[in-house]
Amino acid sequence: MVLAGPEGWKTQPSRRHLTWFLLARIAVITIFLGGAIFFQLRAGMAGGHPALGYLYGLIVASYLHALASVLSLPRLRNLVFFTQTQIAWDLLFCFCLIYVTGGVDSLFSFSFVFVIIAASVFFSWRDILLVASASAILYGGLVDFQYYGQLPVLPGLPLSQEITGQQAFSSIFVHVAGFLLTALLCAALAERWRRSEQALQAQKIDYDELEALNRVILENISSGLMIVNEQGRIRSFNRAAEQITGFALQQVYNRDVRELFPRLDVFGEDGYRTRQRAEADIVDAEGQVRTLGYAASLIRDPQERLLGLLVSFQDLTMVKEMEERLRRADRLAAVGRLASAMAHEIRNPLASISGSVQLLMEGENVSDQDRRLMGIVVREAERLSGLLTDFLAYARPKKPQAEVCDLRQLLAEALQVCRSDPRFAAVEVEVRCPEGARFLLDHDQIRQVIWDLLINAAEAMQQRGRIRVSVDPDSGGIAVEDDGPGVPVELRERIFEPFFTTKPGGTGLGLATVHGIVEAHGGQLIVGKGELGGACFRILLGRQAVLN
């Protein structure tokens, strides 16, 4: 007997179903046989009716078999064979029960129906018909043997040895027809139930797959996702959120969102605050300020119960920096157009003034007072010419002419200039550059950048202190730092703007020009605090600029 359904469908009985089957069998036996014994005893037949002893024996045998089955079930592997033996036992039990209770006159001839119903839970429709056929054979054989007087009679059994042929035929016909009709009905219902179970299982597998896909999407989506509960505490934090903020889920789980991200306006005293689109600055795990674009919406379960607030966000820091560079480029373009229009209008008269005053100074009748005043005019004209030169260098920067450059040699040249400059008389300049550090860049422009940064550092330290210039070939970076007062945080975003200066008499174009040259090389200029305690300007040219 094979547990197989239509179209090759096979099933393996579950231990849970078999356990319920064994319990149901005990309950049915207890109800019917126990009830029969109870009513027999109540009717005063306990005095020695021999059939009661056999019923007691069947009940004891059934309980012992059930106990053995329950104890052996957890250790068995072949549950199909176990199920087949249980059905075979039930057929044998029903045969014995009908035999000891009168054969053709037994009130328990319907018990085979329970076996057929039980078989429909585990077997295919073919096997159900096989069980029904076995029931018909057992019952028919019992009646036939009884009809022909060949049935052994145990002592005290109330078996009638004289039954008519019509009585035997009608009993067999009715019971066999009942067994087969029950089998057909149970087979149809069982097949329908199994198809429904298959469909439900397939649907459940689809839901499991959908849930797994949702988890994968949640972990791999590029936007950060965070769920906040009704107490304002973070309950979910996906991988993108960890990458953007630098915080792991273990670090933020169950923490108050207002404490961790105070500028993220998604929760307040009045509860959740939904947002269609907003921006806020946060401080990541490394202490860096990042600009986030975020949206917040309520989430509900299928029963429309509020689960929390879903906050989705993206890192806009690079976008904001790009926008700032574009704005700076726009300003630079506007200044460049203005410079092109005004350069000759300013320089030509300025050269005429300076040349004329110098000719006047060469006259013999010029007094010392007038000569001193004319000297002031010449010096201011030269200063104005230098300012115009700086202005034009910023407004109309030259395109870098990239060439192979030895950074160690370039820094040596800058250091040589420092030694001859009185502003570096009390300044110690330290250079850290490995041998053979070769970069692809514009030699003259980068030397100008280093020189301007050195002058800026010396002036910030009041021309007394220590400056360190270091080169990192691995990252393509050059750092210039000092032990001066540093750059205040609130000014770090403005020091690269043209005409912004904090020095008396400064033009505000030095750092702006440096910034423009670095950007023209495709790099970045970042200001922060250095290891010496003062300002640190980092030129990040990238590994693409490193040749070795």
Beta strands, then each sheet from edge to edge (+ up, - down):
strand 1: 224-228
strand 2: 234-237
strand 3: 267-268
strand 4: 271-272
strand 5: 275-283
strand 6: 289-300
strand 7: 306-315
strand 8: 403-406
strand 9: 426-432
strand 10: 438-441
strand 11: 464-472
strand 12: 477-482
strand 13: 524-529
strand 14: 535-540
sheet 1: 2+ 1- 7+ 6- 5+
sheet 2: 3+ 4-
sheet 3: 8+ 10-
sheet 4: 9+ 11+ 12- 14+ 13-
end
